[in-house]
Structure formats: C-alpha cells, structure tokens
C-alpha cells in the first residue's frame, strides 16, 4: 500500500478527519517547509520532493485537529517541521495551547547519555514545563496530565525493538487512556524501511523497557502502525477505550530506507548521530553486549568493534569470506575516549584497539541484524580460541535485548550466523501475517 489515500482509509475516523482538513494546504507546505531537506547518503539520489511526516501534514493544516485544545507533546530533538521544532511552532499557534512537554530517554533536547536519568524542568525557549518519562516515572502521571486535553507523540525512532522510544510511546498511551484523553501519533519513516523484518520475537517472560512487545528485533513498522498494533493486539493493559489516531505520512513507501525519503537526518540519540549509525545499530548494538567495544567513545559508534584480545585480521578475513550483502569489513585501529553526555565511560577507555570497521557498501541491500549475528558468531569463536571465559558480562541484558535466551545458547553451542538467522524465520513469517492489517502504507 504505497499510496497515501488508500492507507488513510484504514485509520479510525478521527484520524481520517485530520487528513481531509490537510489536503488543500498540503502541497504548499511540502514545497515551502521541506524543500531544503537532503539525503544523508550523498551517493544516493534524493527524491524530488521529500517524504512529509505526520508533523508536516498536521502543520500544513494549521493544526486544525488541535484547535481549542491544551496539548501535551511527547517529543525530543527529532520533532522537527522544516527548520523548526514542533514545540516552538505549537507554542505560538493561535487557538492551540501547548501546556506540557514530555521527554523520553536522552531528554527533550537529546543530549543526555544512554541510561542517564532525565530530570523535569522548564523549556527555556517556550517556558513550557518539561516532564521526564525517563526518571522517577516512565509513564505520564495524572498530575502531569492535569492541564492536558490531548497527548501528541512525535519522535523519530530507528526501527529496532530495543530502542526505548517505542516503549515510552506505549506507556504514554496507557497514561492517556487512564486520563480519558485522545492520543495522536504523528507518523515518521522507519529508517530501515517497512519491508525488512528480522530477529527473534520477544518472549513474554523477558519483557522490559528495552523490549515491551512481542515483535521481532527489527519490526518494519512505523510508530503509527506500531501504536495501532499495540492497542488492537492488547499488548498493554487498559487501552481498549483509548481514542487513538494516526496522522499518516505523505509519499512514504515500504521499500524506502532513509536515503530515499529525501529528509535530513537528525541525531536520534547521542550515539546515533547519522543514518549510517542507525543502519548498523540493530546488529552491532547487540554485539556491544559482548566484552568488546562497539565504537562508543569514537566518532563512528556502531561502525566499529574490537577488543584487546581480538585478532582483527583473522576476524576480518572470516567475515569477508561469508560474502554478506551490502557490507565489507576492514581492520581499524581506534582508541575509545570519554565524551561528555555521549560516552562517559566507554569500554576499554584510553586503550588502543586493533579492531574491525563495518563498511556499508550498499545501504539498500545490507541486512544489519544478520550482519550482527555473523559478527557475534565470529567473535564468539575468537573468544573460545583466546580462552575468554566471560564473553557477556551482563547476560541478563543480552537476553532482554535479544528477547530470548536462545541466542546465547546458540552462540555458546558454536552455531554459525546462518543457523541463528534460520532459527527465527518461522516466527518472523507469523509476525508478518499478524501485522498485515495494521499497515498504513
């Protein structure tokens, strides 16, 4: 379903109203506010007109759907419309009152390190209270919602289950349902596209903030589609009566990865500064659970991995011999350093490491999770040969991120990458069938 109009028909009635109000103003907004966006990979031709996000569509209507409402906005530095932040636009829109901003992990301006608690505060630019959803509470409380008539979610995420923004979205949906206020998702592209689905489906006993829903590691959904699935599949309690609507994108198709959207990349978190880092993140992010550096504390996080005990030339030769699509591996020497608010204590800090660089040769063809599994298997074999006894220092976190204990068992049993990838094929196929009715594009 690559066409916007047909996708919109499957959205609940309130969201269809949002779309009809935006139709006339829409083309003007695309031309005016988005003409400057460019592809983040210069070798990929940009679209003649960039994909318009749900925020762009809503702004093109003059925020008609929010008229007369007190608005709570769940967002961060990625919530941009053209060259401006959505919060700044809303704060000066007549007949709309932005009364609260809700910040996920990394904070409202996106400058808090992974795992660092985010504090409540006041946005200096707008004077609006900012409530943390990554501190004492991870869900909007009744007190936070006291002056809110509608909750709006606008965050760019990266398409991996263990990236916490989608957990924040689900808990915020619960908060809205409990307060009996509508919840509107402003849709944004999945940077990995909507066709690539891969990885173990989360097993219920391993649910956590880095994995809330029974979806594969790479789910191939937009946030709007995922919100619909969370509600209708009853993955979280208390959502049956939630008034949920999605403002769909214009011009996005499932086959598109980020470069094809024609949009400029905004760092989604301190260690995802570029699309290239987001692209390799699903695989190398899991590799980082092993006793290796995954490039944190360098200029290219998740595009590097290594350890003092790892024999890089042999690892590179073994990985290149597999012939994985869209990627090659090179030896690289790097030294992780502390970077304030990005990586204050990177693994092997200050130590010179002979490691491996992951070089993306074709952003459309690479399967990043499969790459990560092959890397893990080669790293595990290297660890066995070097008598590294504790390859995963935090086994509980590995299980939480993988969504299963099977990955660890397969790695310790000496399985190769192909065997691990084969192990999830059936559950991915079942998930694709289940998700079909929630797709908007």
N, C-alpha and C positions, 0 to 999 in steps of 0.2 A: 504494500500500500504506500507508494511513493508520493501520492498526491494529497495535498493538504485538505481539500474539501471532503474527500471520502473518509479520511482519517477522522475528521471532526464529527462526522455523524455518529460515531460510536461513543462519543463523550456524553456524560449526563447533561440534561437540559440546561442547567445554569452556565456550564462552560460553552455550550453552543451559542447562548445569548452573547457571551463575551466575544465570540468570533464574529457574529453578524454585525456588531457595533464597530468592529475594527476594519471591516472590509474596505470602506471608501478611503480612509486615511492611510491605509497600509502601505501602498506603493510609494507614496510621498515620504513616509518615514524611512523606508528601506534606502531610498536614494539619498536622503538628507543625513540620516544619523549613522549609516553604516558604510558609506562609500569608501572610508579610509581603511577599512579592515583588510588585512593581508594574510596570506597563508604563512604559517610558521616554518614550513619547509620550502625554501626558495626554489628548490628544484621541481616542486610540484606546481603545475599551473593553478592559479587561483580562479575561483568561479567569477563570472562577470558580475553577479550580484550575490553578496554573502547571504548565508542562511540567516533568517531572522528568528531570534529566540522568542519564547513566550513573553519575556520582559519587553522586547521590542514591539511585539504585537499589542500588548497592553498599553504601552506608552503611546503608540500610534492612535489609540482610541481616546487619548486624553484621560486615561484611567477611568473610563466611564463606569466600569463594574465596581469601582471603589467609591463612587460618588456618595458623599454624606456619611462615610464610614470612618471609624477610628481603626487605623491599620497597625497591626503588628507584623514586622518584616523579619523573617529568618534569612540571614544573608551573611556574606563576607566580602572580601575584596573582589571576588569574581562577579558580583551582582551589578554588572555594568550595562548601560544602554548607550550605545555610541561611545562618546568620550566621557560620559558622566556616570556617577554611581546612582543606582536606582533610589537609594535612600535620599540623596540630595535632590533628585527630581521630585520625589513624593513630598518632601518637606516643604516645597514651595508650590505644590499643585493646589489651585483653588478647589474648595469643596471636598478635599481629602485631608484627613488629619493623621499624620504618622505619629503614633503615640508611644511605640516601643520597638526597639531593635533587639533581635536575639542572635547571639554569636555562638557558632559551633566550635569544635576543636580548632586551634590556631588563632581564634579571636576574630573580631569584626573586621579588622584591617589585615588579618592574615599573617601577623608577624610573631606569633607565639610558637615555640618549638613543639614538635610532636610529643604528646603526653603531658605537656605542661598545663597546669590548671589555668583556666581563663577567668578573670575577675569581672564582676559587674562594674559599670561605670557610666559615664555620660559621653556621648559623641561630641567632641569639641566643635565640629563644623555645624551640626544641626541643633545641638542642645537636647537631643532625644536620649532618654535613658537606654542604656545597653545592658541587657540581661544575659548572663552566661548560661549556655547549655552544655558547658564542659567544665563544671566546677562542683559546687555543692549539690546542684540539681542538673540532670541531663534531660529534663522534660519541663516545659513551661508550667509553672505552678499557678493556682487560682489567683494568687496575689499579683503575679506578673501580668496576668490577662485581665485584670480588673478594668482597665480602660481600653480594651481591645474588642472590636466588633467582628474582625475578620483577620485570620492569620495567612500570610503570604510567604511562600517558600521560593527563594531564588538563589540557588548555589550551583556552580559548575562542579560536577564530580568527575571521576576518571574511569568509571565502568568496572571497578574491582570491588568485590563484596566486602573486603576488609578495610576499605577506605571509609572513615566513620561518618561522613556527611549523610549517608543514606540511613544510618541508624538514628541520627538526630532527626531526620525527616519523619520517620515512623513514630518516634516518641512524641514529637510535636503534634502529629496527627491525633495521638491519644489525648494530649492536652487540650486540643481544640474540641474534640468530641466530648470530653468531660465538661468543658465550659459551654457546650452547645453553640459554638460559633463555626462559621464556614472555614474551610481550608482550601486555599488556592495554590496550585503548583504552577509556576512559570517554567515551562519546559526548556531544556537546553540539550545540545547534542551529546551523545555518548562518544567520547573521543576515539574509542576503539571501533566505532561503528555499531550497527544493530544486527549484524549477521554472525559475527564471531561470538560463539558461546562455548565455554570450555571450563573444565575443572570439576572437582568433587562438589556435589550438592551438600550443603551444610547439614550435619546430623543434629537433631534436636538437643541431645544432652550437651552439645558443645556451643550452644548459643551464648553470645557475649556481645559487648559493644562493638567488637571487630567482626561480628557475624551474627546478625539478628534473624535472618530469613533463610528458608530452605531453597536457596538459589545457588547456581554454580559460582565458582570464584570469579569468572568473567561472565556476566549475565546478559550482555547485549541489549539491555533495556535503557530507555531514557528515564529520568527521575519521575516524569509524569506517568509513564507506563508502569513503573515500579510502584508508585503510590496507589494506582488503581488495583494492582495485583495484591498489595499488602491488605487493602481493605476487603476486597471481594473474596480472597482466599482465607481471610480471618487469621492472618499470621500474627497479629497482635490483638489483644482483647479490647473490647469497648468501642470498636469502630463501626458497628452495624448501622448506626444512625448518623454517622459523620456526613456532613454536607461537603463532599469533595468535588472539586472541579479542576480541570487542567487547561491552561492556555497553551495550545499547541504551537509548535514552530511552523514557519513557512519555508519551504524549499529544502527541508532536510529529507534525505533518503537513507534507508538502512545500509546501503552499500558504502556510505561515506565514512571515512575516517577523518580526523580533524582537518588535515590539509585541504580536503575537498570542500569544507564548509566556507572557506574564504575568510574566516574570522581570525583575528589576532589572539594569541594565547596569553592569558593572564595566569600567573603562577597560582595554582590551586592550593598550595601549601609551601612552606619554606624549602622542602626537598623535592618539589615538583615544579621547578622554575620554567620548564619548557615542555612542549608536546613530546619531544624525544624522551624525556624522563618519564612522562606519563605512559608512553607507549611500552617501555620495557618494565615498568613498575610491577605489573601483576606477577611476573616471573622472578625478577631479581629481588623484588620485595620479600618474597618467600626465601630466596637464597640467603638474604640477610638474617634469617633466624638461625643459620648455621654459624659456626665460630669463624666467620670471615667478615671482612669489610665489604659493604655493598656500595662503597663510594661516598657515604656520608662524610662530611668534612672535606670534600673536594668540590670543584666547580661543576662536576658532572655526576651527581648522585644517581645510582641505579644503572649507570652505563659502565661501571667498573666493579670488579670484585677481586678479592685476593686475601692472602694470609701469609704470615712469615713461613709457615710450614708447607705452603702450596708450591709445587714445581710448575710455574706458569707455562714454559714452552711445551711441556708434555700435555697439560690441560688444554692449551690452545690447539695443539695437533689433534687431540682426541675429539674435541668439539667440532673443529672444521671438517674432520673426516665424516661426521654424521650427515653433513650437507643440508642443514636446516634452511628453509626458505627465508629470504629477505634479511639475512644476518650473516656476519662473519666475526671471527674472534682474532684479536691481536694481543701480543704481550704489551704490557704497560707498566711503568714504574710510577708509583704515586705514594704520597705521604699524607694521611688524614690529619687535618688540623682542626682545632676547636674554632667554630664560627658562631658568634653570639646569636641567639634566637633561631639558629638553624641546626647546629650540631655542637652542643657544648661539650659533650664527652663522646666523640666518635671512637669506635673500636679501633685499637692499635694506634691511638693518637700519637703523633710525632715519630712514628716508626716508618721507615722506608720499606715499601712492599713491592715485590715483583709480582704483579697481578695480571689481570686479563681485562681488556676493553671489549665491550659489546658494541659492534659497529653495525648500525641499521643500514642495509643497502637498498631495501625496498619497504617503505612504510606501509604499503597496501598489502603486502604478502606475509610479513612477519607474523608469527603466532607467538606472542610474548610469553604466555603461560607455558606452552610446550618447550620454548627455549629455556625457561627457568627450571623445568623438570629435568631436562637433559644436563643442564649445568649442575644441578643438585646431585645427580647420579654420578657424574664425573668427579665432583668434589668429594662425595662420599667414598668413592673408590680410592681417591688420592689420600683421604684421611685414614683409610684402612692400611694403605701401604706405608704411611708415616706413623702408624700406631697412635693416632689422635683418638683418645678414648671417649671424649665427651664432645661430639660434633655439634650437638644442640644444647646450648647452656640453659635455655628456658623451654623445656619440652611442652609445658602447658600452653605457652604462646604459639608454638608451632602447630599444635593440634587445633587451637582456636582459629588460627589464620587458614589452615588447610580445611577446617570444617570436618575433619575426620582424623582418626588415629591410623588409618590405613596407609597414608603417605609415609609415615615414619617406619611402619612395618615393612613396606616395600623397599624403602631405601636401605634399611638395616639388613634386609634379606638379599641385597645385591641386585635387585631388579634394575633394568636399564630404563632410559627415558620412555621408550616406546611402550614398554609394559605398563608403566604408570599411566601414560596417556590412554592406553586401551582400557584401563580399569574404570574410567569414568564415562565411557562412551554411552552406555545404556541409560544412565541417569540423566545425562545431558539431553539425549533424544527424548526422554519422557518429559523433561522440563520444557523443551521447545514446544511440544504439543500442548502442554498446560498453559504456557504463556501466550499462545496464539491469539486468544480472544481479547487480550489486553493491549495489543499493539495498536498504535495510533498512526503509524506511517508504513 
